[in-house]
Amino acid sequence: MGLDDKIKNAAQDLAGKAKETVGKVTDNEKLEAEGRAEQAKANVKKAGENVKDALN
C-alpha cells in the first residue's frame, strides 16, 4: 500500500468519525449514518490494500 493511499484512507476514516460524532451531537441520524458509511468505505479500502500488500 502506498503512503498516499494510507493517508487518503486515514483521512476518509477521520472524516467519517467526525460526521458520525456531529450527527450524534446534533441528533441528525442522516449525518450519523453518512459518517458510518464513510468509515466502512475506508475500512474496505484498507482491507483491499492489505491483501495487495500480502500478495507482493
Secondary structure, DSSP 4 states (H G I P E B T S, - for coil): --HHHHHHHHHHHHHHHHHHHHHHHTT-HHHHHHHHHHHHHHHHHHHHHHHHHHH-
